[in-house]
């Protein structure tokens, strides 16, 4: 059985590049002390769009007349942000995917530099997306634009040599974890620890998400609720979704024999992949009587909150699971070439953020060849049936949650940016 709800969110056409009527500035030094800064933002992924939108919201309190332009998604555009390109076009995962997008990304880089010049940009806030944004930082720095990088590249995991490029091209680094500031301090990079936004964001967003019926105290004691999270990017959804659905089938068949019912929740935040996800659910449900997979759009937090277990694609979503202190299985699967290259350069033994922060494999990671329905089923069944194992995992996850803090990250980030701007204006 499949229960689904089509998204009612409007799908926007890709914004096109706009020719500015503003004359190019003669030099980077023309910005006067009493003028408002002009902000270029670039976010290449959903998580960056959320961070960018929250930061723009806070910065507009101090700079209500400032223009905000560049590349971003719906959250940033809610704040009046002028996006010159559809952010989804930048959403790529893995080395091989970048190769296919190379010409587009190169062309976009030139367009952004042209817009920055035409609109007399004074400050660039580059949000995550390091492969593209660090190259953009070098170009913008050469124009005399002050570069602020929001969310440190995972230097502690791989490509540590990037720290020298960051020291050269980035004026201020805003970091989410305390250990990252310690690293930058050691290498002479100006940085500010602003805290992780997960707690603040969840508190704000969960108020808007509808509660799933028959969960919490209303849930039958014989029912398990398992949430399936295939990721936010098209590539990872198409690689991981089938593994999740096949795992659901195996869990359903195994637990049905024990008179246990499993309810699967599958939330999605990528409207572009909605049709693919719904077709996939319908196919497996047609082959498996009584399999209950409930699809919903933009209700991932409520789905996590209601669950006994979460099967989640590696990424920021793992921290959302941490916030609700739920046991999880982490899945990671990329192209063979991407994995081959990554396995040679990654410096950390873990992929999942919860494990990186805890320093051990708190949650099982199923990477590449291990990312199979059979292995996911085996681990899921152990979590659901072994109370001692389950409670030990929850206890460690709770410890990681406490280390993330409960700060208003966007407000802290805005304060750091404003302080930096005022300091530089005084010096200039």
Buried (B, 14 or more C-beta within 10 A) or exposed (E): EBBBEEBEEEEEEEBEEEEBEEEEBEEBEEBEEEEEBBBBBBBBBBBBBBBBBBBBBBBBEBBEEBBBBBBBBBBBBEBEBBBBBBBBBBBBBBBBBBEEBEEEBEEBBEEBBBBBBBBBBBBBBBBBBBBBBBBBBEBBBEBBBBBBBBBBBBBBBBBBEBBEBBBEBBBBBBBBBEEBBEBBEEEEBBBBBBBBBBBBBBEEBBEEBEEBEEBEEEBEEEBBBBBBBBBBBBBBBBBBBBBBBBBBBBBBBBBBEEEBBBBBBBBBBBBEBBEBBBEBBEEBBEEBEEBBBBBBBBBBBBBBBBBBBBBBBBBBBBBBBBBBBBBBBBBBBBBEEBBEBBEEEBEEEBBBBBBBBBEEBBBBBBBBEBBBBEBBBBBBBBBBBEEEBBEEBBEBBEBBBEEBBEBBBBBBBBBBBBEBBEEBBEEE
